[in-house]
Amino acid sequence: MLKLLLKLAVTAGLFWWLLSQVDSASLRTLLAQAQAGYLLLAVAIYSTGVVVSGWRWQAVARALRLRLSLAFFVRKYYEGMWFSQALPSGIGGDVVKAYALTKASGKAKPAVMSVLLERASGLGVLVGLLALSMPLLWQFFPGHPVFWLLLLLTGCGLAAVPVLMFAVRWEGLYTRKATRFFWRLSRDVNRVFFASWGRLLVQAGSSLYVQLASIGAFWCVAQALGQQVDFMVCVALCPPLFLLLVLPVSLAGWGLREGAAVGLFTLAGVMDAPAALAVSLVYGVVTLATAVPGGVFWITDRSRLVAAKDVR
């Protein structure tokens, strides 16, 4: 409960500060002129990314010898989104997914690991996109501390790959309780990503699609609000924005995403503060709309309803 209250306080504080820094009249005007067609397209594009994320999770689980249908993984992925995006609770979407897979498979450790590695697959591609965007980011932030911070984050992310690949060879790690998890993580990373070229291509390709779908949805929202932002600019600026959402300091990233969007897009000279804030707010609504099927799936989950009836 304390963690939830702290997140509520941070989220409210961030929004209070942001709204005090922008022209409220301009913000209302931008929100009022949103074009429904582009917003529906944003929801559709984002939704395809959710389905592909479910397929990616299934591929990870299969590599860890957990075999269930694609429908199961897509459904549970939506349910995880619902808990992460729509409910102000202390139960995260990853916890919901790990619990559901554990219950269905009877294997807790590989179920939890599959959720972690599915998330890592997406983060790895985000870091890769960030690395490829460095020349463009230098044009936006030449010599600015923001550029050097992004470069540092990219370097740390890229350096983690060989460490996770080769740590499995240090068998001595398995005999020490403090490092046993790290050894197992390295072992499963090799199983999921590097056991064959096919597995690597599946993870890299699906994760690239998911990230481009998220970026595409953000671009559609910008177009809906009359912001003529080039798609490649979004490809460069959205990955650091999405990476910040990993930090569990606000509710579903609200407030943190808006602050980062205002900072990055205004500093790059792409949008003014009201426009950046409006785009980020509406993008958040798009993610909420996309998560709605997850709420329907969870409410109508027959196995959960039967279990609840048995308890009574």
Number of C-alpha atoms within 10 A of each C-alpha: 8 8 13 16 15 14 21 17 15 18 19 16 13 19 17 12 12 18 13 10 11 16 12 12 9 14 18 12 14 19 17 10 11 19 15 12 11 18 23 17 17 26 25 15 21 25 23 16 22 21 19 17 26 23 22 26 25 24 24 30 24 15 20 18 13 19 14 14 9 16 13 15 23 21 21 24 25 27 26 25 27 26 24 23 24 19 16 15 15 16 13 17 22 20 15 20 24 22 18 20 23 17 12 15 15 13 14 16 11 21 24 18 19 27 23 16 20 21 16 14 24 21 19 21 21 25 21 17 21 24 20 14 17 17 12 16 20 16 11 21 17 14 10 11 10 17 17 14 11 17 17 12 17 21 13 12 16 15 11 11 13 10 11 18 18 14 18 20 11 10 11 12 17 15 10 11 9 10 13 15 13 16 23 17 19 22 17 23 25 20 18 24 22 14 13 11 9 11 18 17 13 17 24 19 13 23 25 20 18 25 23 21 22 26 25 20 26 27 25 26 30 28 18 24 23 15 18 12 14 12 14 13 18 19 23 21 22 26 23 20 20 19 15 15 17 11 11 12 20 23 25 26 20 22 25 21 23 24 19 20 26 23 18 22 22 17 16 18 11 19 21 16 25 24 25 24 27 24 30 23 18 19 24 21 16 22 20 19 18 22 25 16 17 22 18 14 15 19 12 11 12 11 10 12 13 10 10 10 9 8 7 5
